[in-house]
Amino acid sequence: MMQDNEQLDNTVIATLKNKDHSALSEQLDSLSCTHTDIIELLSQYQVLSEQDDDEKFDTWYDALCKEQLAVLKAFEVMRAHYEQA
């Protein structure tokens, strides 16, 4: 599991450097989740990250599947790009 997260993190860093969303778009478009799934995931992410309970956030984050992690990583990359613009 740690190796999977490390590989995702390396992909995020590479994407942040070149500011190209096409690889992220391809990855996200192939996922089986619905728009509702994504909205629910991002809502939970926002609420839990704003709380001071790191243990609760870590437990939630550790329980995410590979597709959910991919959505969150893509969200953070795209958000960083828009914040830098």
N, C-alpha and C positions, 0 to 999 in steps of 0.2 A: 504494500500500500504506500509506503514512504517513497518508493522509487517512482510510482505513478504520479504522486504529487510533485516530486522533483522534476519529472519530465514535463508536467503541465506548467510548472513555474518557469522552466527554461523556455517553453513556447511563449508564455506571456511576456517574458523579458525581450525575446526576439521581436515579437509583434509590437511592443511598445517602442522599440528602437526604430522600426521602419514605418510605423503608423499606417500600416496596410490592414484594412479590415476584411479583405477578400477571403483570406484563409479562415478567419473567424466565422465569416458568413457561411462559407461552405460547411464548416464543422457544425454550426448551429442548425443549418437547414436540414442536415441529415439526422438530427435527433428526433426521437419519437415523442417528445413532450409537446403538449398543447400550449397555446398562448396563455390559457388559464394557469397551467402548471408553472409557467415562467413568471407570471405576475405574482402568484402565491409565493414562489421561492424568493423573489426579490423583495416582496413585502416582509416576509419573515426575516430575511437578511438585514433589511434596514432597521426593523424594530429591535432585533437582537443585538445588532452592532451599536445601537444608541444606548443600550442599557449598560450598567456597570457590572453585570454578572458575567465575567469572563468564562467561568466554568459552564454556565448554561449555554453560552455561545459555542464554546469548544465542543460540548456534547452534541449540539445540533449539527455543527459543521462536520464533525467526525462521522456522523450518521448519513451524510449525503452520498448519493451514488455518483458514479463517474460522469453521467450526463448533467446532473445538477452542478457538479463542480465545474464542468466545462462552461455552463451558462454563467456562473458567478465569475469565473476568470474572464470571460469575454466581456461581461458587464463592466468589470473593473478596468479592463484595458480601454474600452471605448469611453468610459467616463473620464479616465485620465487624459485621453486625447482631446476630449471636448473641454476639459478644464484648462488644458494648455493652450487652447486656441484663443 
